[in-house]
Amino acid sequence: MELDSIDRKLLDLLQADAKLPYAKLGKRLGISSSGVHKRVKRLADAGVIKKLVAVVDPQLIGKKLKAFIGVSTAPGTCGEVIAQLGKRPEVLEIHEVAGEHDLFIKLITDDTLKLNELLHEMDRIPGVSTTRTLIVLKTEKETNAVVLGGW
């Protein structure tokens, strides 16, 4: 899909604050609020905008531990391992990767005791060969925003 400069600016604004009213967005973009509505609908229909969500601070709801886990799988089992990991609400991201592991997952949970439980459950998934866990001590930058412009 071709994005013009207004589409790109609109996406930047929505990624920064998806609650902005269409009237305010229109003012900033120099178009009408109905024009904003049409563009948002077109971008959503095309799959450019997947969904608009609230970003929750995990620390404030008791989810104090973030970890990344490299998962190695037995040959031919990667798809089933992904399916099982995807069922876990603590698992935020699953990536197939090249390198030391087959999968790299990001999860957030309560504490090290809950992480330990999750790791034991993960070890019982058929096809999981090994895991390697990295516990996050501090997050310096985290975003889901996709850069549309340059520096």
C-alpha positions as CSV (number, residue, x, y, z in Angstrom):
1,M,0.0,0.0,0.0
2,E,1.3,3.4,-0.9
3,L,1.3,5.9,2.0
4,D,1.3,9.6,1.3
5,S,2.8,12.2,3.7
6,I,-0.5,12.7,5.4
7,D,-0.9,9.0,6.0
8,R,2.6,8.8,7.5
9,K,1.9,11.8,9.8
10,L,-1.4,10.4,10.8
11,L,0.2,7.0,11.7
12,D,2.9,8.9,13.7
13,L,0.2,10.8,15.6
14,L,-1.9,7.7,16.3
15,Q,1.2,5.7,17.5
16,A,2.0,8.5,19.9
17,D,-1.6,8.8,21.2
18,A,-4.5,6.8,19.6
19,K,-7.0,8.6,21.8
20,L,-6.7,11.9,19.9
21,P,-10.0,13.0,18.5
22,Y,-10.4,13.1,14.8
23,A,-11.0,16.8,14.9
24,K,-7.6,17.4,16.6
25,L,-5.9,15.0,14.2
26,G,-7.5,16.8,11.3
27,K,-6.3,20.2,12.6
28,R,-2.7,18.9,12.9
29,L,-2.8,17.3,9.5
30,G,-4.7,20.2,7.7
31,I,-7.6,18.0,6.7
32,S,-11.2,17.5,7.9
33,S,-12.2,15.1,10.7
34,S,-14.2,13.1,8.1
35,G,-11.0,13.0,6.0
36,V,-9.1,11.6,9.1
37,H,-11.9,9.0,9.6
38,K,-11.7,7.9,5.9
39,R,-7.9,7.5,6.1
40,V,-8.0,5.6,9.4
41,K,-10.7,3.2,8.0
42,R,-8.7,2.7,4.8
43,L,-5.5,2.1,6.7
44,A,-7.3,-0.4,9.1
45,D,-9.0,-2.1,6.2
46,A,-5.7,-2.6,4.4
47,G,-4.1,-4.0,7.6
48,V,-1.7,-1.2,8.1
49,I,-3.4,-0.4,11.4
50,K,-3.7,-3.7,13.1
51,K,-5.5,-2.5,16.3
52,L,-5.6,0.4,18.7
53,V,-4.7,-0.7,22.3
54,A,-4.1,0.7,25.8
55,V,-0.5,0.3,26.8
56,V,-0.4,-0.9,30.4
57,D,2.5,-0.4,32.8
58,P,3.2,-4.0,34.0
59,Q,5.0,-2.7,37.1
60,L,1.9,-1.0,38.3
61,I,-0.2,-4.2,38.1
62,G,2.3,-6.4,39.8
63,K,4.0,-7.9,36.8
64,K,7.5,-7.1,37.9
65,L,9.7,-9.5,35.9
66,K,10.4,-9.3,32.2
67,A,12.5,-12.0,30.5
68,F,13.7,-13.0,27.1
69,I,14.0,-16.7,26.5
70,G,15.8,-18.4,23.7
71,V,14.2,-21.8,22.8
72,S,15.8,-24.5,20.9
73,T,13.5,-27.1,19.3
74,A,13.8,-30.6,18.0
75,P,13.6,-30.9,14.2
76,G,10.1,-30.6,12.8
77,T,8.5,-29.4,16.1
78,C,8.9,-25.6,15.9
79,G,5.3,-25.1,14.8
80,E,3.8,-27.1,17.6
81,V,6.1,-25.4,20.1
82,I,5.0,-22.0,18.8
83,A,1.4,-23.0,19.1
84,Q,1.8,-24.1,22.8
85,L,3.8,-21.0,23.7
86,G,1.2,-18.8,22.1
87,K,-1.4,-20.1,24.5
88,R,0.4,-18.6,27.5
89,P,-0.8,-15.1,28.5
90,E,2.6,-14.3,29.9
91,V,4.2,-14.7,26.5
92,L,4.0,-11.3,24.7
93,E,6.1,-12.1,21.7
94,I,7.4,-15.1,19.8
95,H,10.0,-14.7,17.1
96,E,11.5,-17.4,14.8
97,V,15.2,-16.5,14.7
98,A,18.4,-17.6,13.1
99,G,21.3,-18.3,15.4
100,E,21.8,-20.2,18.6
101,H,18.1,-20.8,19.2
102,D,15.1,-21.4,17.0
103,L,12.7,-19.1,18.9
104,F,13.1,-16.0,21.0
105,I,10.3,-15.1,23.3
106,K,9.5,-12.1,25.5
107,L,7.4,-12.6,28.6
108,I,6.3,-10.6,31.6
109,T,5.3,-12.3,34.9
110,D,5.0,-11.7,38.6
111,D,8.4,-12.7,39.9
112,T,11.2,-15.3,39.8
113,L,9.0,-18.0,41.4
114,K,6.4,-17.6,38.6
115,L,9.2,-17.6,36.0
116,N,10.5,-20.8,37.4
117,E,7.1,-22.4,37.1
118,L,6.8,-21.2,33.5
119,L,10.2,-22.5,32.6
120,H,9.3,-26.0,34.0
121,E,6.1,-25.9,32.0
122,M,8.0,-24.9,28.9
123,D,10.4,-27.8,29.4
124,R,7.4,-30.2,29.3
125,I,6.3,-28.9,25.9
126,P,7.0,-31.7,23.4
127,G,9.8,-30.5,21.0
128,V,11.5,-28.1,23.4
129,S,15.1,-29.1,23.6
130,T,16.7,-26.4,25.6
131,T,16.0,-22.9,26.9
132,R,18.2,-20.0,27.8
133,T,16.7,-17.2,30.0
134,L,17.8,-13.6,30.2
135,I,16.1,-11.6,33.0
136,V,15.7,-7.9,32.3
137,L,17.1,-5.7,35.1
138,K,16.1,-2.4,33.6
139,T,14.4,-1.3,30.4
140,E,15.9,1.8,28.8
141,K,13.6,2.0,25.8
142,E,10.6,0.0,24.7
143,T,8.1,0.8,22.0
144,N,5.9,-0.7,19.4
145,A,5.9,2.4,17.2
146,V,7.2,1.9,13.7
147,V,9.4,4.7,12.4
148,L,7.7,6.2,9.3
149,G,10.0,9.2,8.9
150,G,13.8,9.6,9.2
151,W,15.9,11.1,11.9
